[in-house]
Amino acid sequence: MLKLALLFLVISIIAGIFGFSGVSAATAGIAKTLFFIAIVIFLIFLVLGLMAGKAIF
């Protein structure tokens, strides 16, 4: 998911350089959304991993 966020960020930067502001804003919004979804999923798995680790010991 982070790879997709990075890809959309690069597309946004390139579109901004060439003057396509609408495309740039849209892809930047998609990149931001994907990044925050990836962070939330990471935190969920981190908490689950810590809880499973405590259950083993």
PEQUIMO-V443338 format. One record per residue. RES is the residue in three letters. SS is DSSP state (H for helix, E for strand, C for the rest). D_CENTER is the distance of its C-alpha to the mean C-alpha in Angstrom with 1 decimal. Layout:
res: (RES RES)
ss: (SS SS)
d_center: (D_CENTER D_CENTER)
This chain:
res: (MET LEU LYS LEU ALA LEU LEU PHE LEU VAL ILE SER ILE ILE ALA GLY ILE PHE GLY PHE SER GLY VAL SER ALA ALA THR ALA GLY ILE ALA LYS THR LEU PHE PHE ILE ALA ILE VAL ILE PHE LEU ILE PHE LEU VAL LEU GLY LEU MET ALA GLY LYS ALA ILE PHE)
ss: (C H H H H H H H H H H H H H H H H C C C H H H H H H H H H H H H H H H H H H H H H H H H H H H H H H H H H H H H C)
d_center: (6.0 4.7 7.8 7.2 4.6 7.4 9.9 9.4 9.6 12.7 14.1 13.9 15.7 18.2 18.9 19.5 21.9 23.8 24.1 22.1 20.9 20.1 18.0 16.3 15.6 14.4 11.9 10.7 10.4 8.5 5.9 6.0 6.2 3.5 1.6 5.2 5.9 4.9 6.9 9.4 10.0 10.6 12.9 14.7 15.4 16.5 18.9 20.2 20.8 22.7 24.7 25.6 26.7 29.0 30.4 31.5 33.5)
